[in-house]
Amino acid sequence: MEQDRSPMPGYPFLAHAELAVENTGVHLTARVSELSREGCCLYVMNPPPVGTSVLLKIFAWPYFFQVHGKVFLSDPNFGVTVAFDPIESRYVTELNACLLDAGQKKRNRTMD
């Protein structure tokens, strides 16, 4: 059976991001395409392999949050799916605000 591209259902979400590969000094510019409480999908050139520990910083004006996680899926043509570790309490409000905004936009699109 073919594995689904995203292990966590999320909302379409566009934002800039930085993906830092932990313990390497490697920083990659990325674009978020989908976001959930459990993780996100990113378009990124030269994606790190599955299992790589990362620090993800998401810049979605006026919101910013960062979270540690692991690369769950990696595809050189599509980017990566990152499964989040527990998010620090100071960033939970920011993530929730992003999800609320994304959910409202999705509902508005389905009403059109």
Beta strands, then each sheet from edge to edge (+ up, - down):
strand 1: 11-21
strand 2: 26-35
strand 3: 39-44
strand 4: 53-60
strand 5: 63-75
strand 6: 79-84
sheet 1: 1+ 2- 3+ 6- 5+ 4- 1+
end
